[in-house]
Amino acid sequence: MRVIPLDEKDRRELSISVKKIIGQLQSIGLIIENNKIDDQTFTQLLAVKGGASKICKEIISRGVLTQLDKYSSEELDRALEIIFKL
């Protein structure tokens, strides 16, 4: 699949979102290492899952959908498969 084009603002915003998810995962890792799992741990895990799905959708909407005419039908089929998994 070809590279999905994003402008500088989009890359910066998505990078910040990824860093937030990394921070959440590190926090969850410490909770697990210290055997302090509680109901908030699951809330944090669901937030990570939701954040990752949001990033995928944003990349697709900001990149692929603005460039539809430049993708082959096979590439678009692969993009749709990813969308439907979200």
C-alpha positions as CSV (number, residue, x, y, z in Angstrom):
1,M,0.0,0.0,0.0
2,R,1.2,3.5,-0.7
3,V,2.1,6.1,1.8
4,I,-0.9,8.0,3.1
5,P,-0.3,11.8,2.6
6,L,-0.8,14.0,5.7
7,D,0.0,17.6,6.1
8,E,2.2,18.9,8.9
9,K,-0.7,19.9,11.1
10,D,-2.4,16.5,10.8
11,R,1.0,14.7,11.5
12,R,1.5,16.8,14.6
13,E,-2.0,16.2,15.9
14,L,-1.9,12.4,15.3
15,S,1.6,12.2,16.8
16,I,0.3,13.9,20.0
17,S,-2.6,11.4,20.1
18,V,-0.2,8.4,19.7
19,K,2.0,9.8,22.5
20,K,-1.0,10.0,24.8
21,I,-1.8,6.4,24.1
22,I,1.8,5.4,24.8
23,G,1.5,7.2,28.2
24,Q,-1.7,5.4,29.0
25,L,-0.1,2.1,28.1
26,Q,2.9,2.8,30.3
27,S,0.6,3.6,33.2
28,I,-1.3,0.4,32.6
29,G,2.0,-1.5,32.5
30,L,3.0,-0.1,35.9
31,I,-0.4,-1.0,37.4
32,I,0.0,-4.6,36.2
33,E,3.6,-4.8,37.4
34,N,2.6,-3.6,40.8
35,N,-0.4,-5.9,40.9
36,K,-2.9,-3.0,41.4
37,I,-5.4,-3.9,38.8
38,D,-8.9,-2.5,39.5
39,D,-11.9,-1.4,37.5
40,Q,-10.1,1.8,36.4
41,T,-7.5,-0.4,34.7
42,F,-10.2,-1.6,32.3
43,T,-11.5,1.9,31.7
44,Q,-7.9,2.9,30.8
45,L,-7.6,-0.1,28.4
46,L,-10.8,0.8,26.7
47,A,-9.6,4.4,26.3
48,V,-6.5,3.1,24.6
49,K,-8.5,1.0,22.3
50,G,-10.8,3.9,21.5
51,G,-7.9,6.2,21.0
52,A,-6.2,3.8,18.6
53,S,-9.4,3.4,16.6
54,K,-9.9,7.1,16.4
55,I,-6.3,7.6,15.1
56,C,-7.0,4.9,12.4
57,K,-10.2,6.7,11.4
58,E,-8.5,10.1,11.3
59,I,-5.6,8.8,9.1
60,I,-8.1,7.3,6.7
61,S,-10.3,10.3,6.6
62,R,-7.5,12.9,6.4
63,G,-5.3,10.9,4.0
64,V,-7.0,8.2,2.0
65,L,-10.4,9.8,1.5
66,T,-8.9,13.1,0.3
67,Q,-6.9,11.2,-2.4
68,L,-9.4,8.6,-3.6
69,D,-8.7,9.2,-7.2
70,K,-5.0,8.4,-6.8
71,Y,-5.6,4.9,-5.3
72,S,-6.1,1.6,-7.2
73,S,-9.2,-0.4,-6.5
74,E,-7.0,-3.0,-4.7
75,E,-5.6,-0.3,-2.4
76,L,-9.1,1.0,-1.7
77,D,-10.3,-2.5,-1.0
78,R,-7.6,-2.9,1.6
79,A,-8.5,0.5,3.2
80,L,-12.1,-0.6,3.4
81,E,-11.1,-3.8,5.1
82,I,-9.3,-1.8,7.7
83,I,-12.2,0.6,8.2
84,F,-14.7,-2.3,8.7
85,K,-12.4,-3.9,11.3
86,L,-12.6,-0.6,13.4
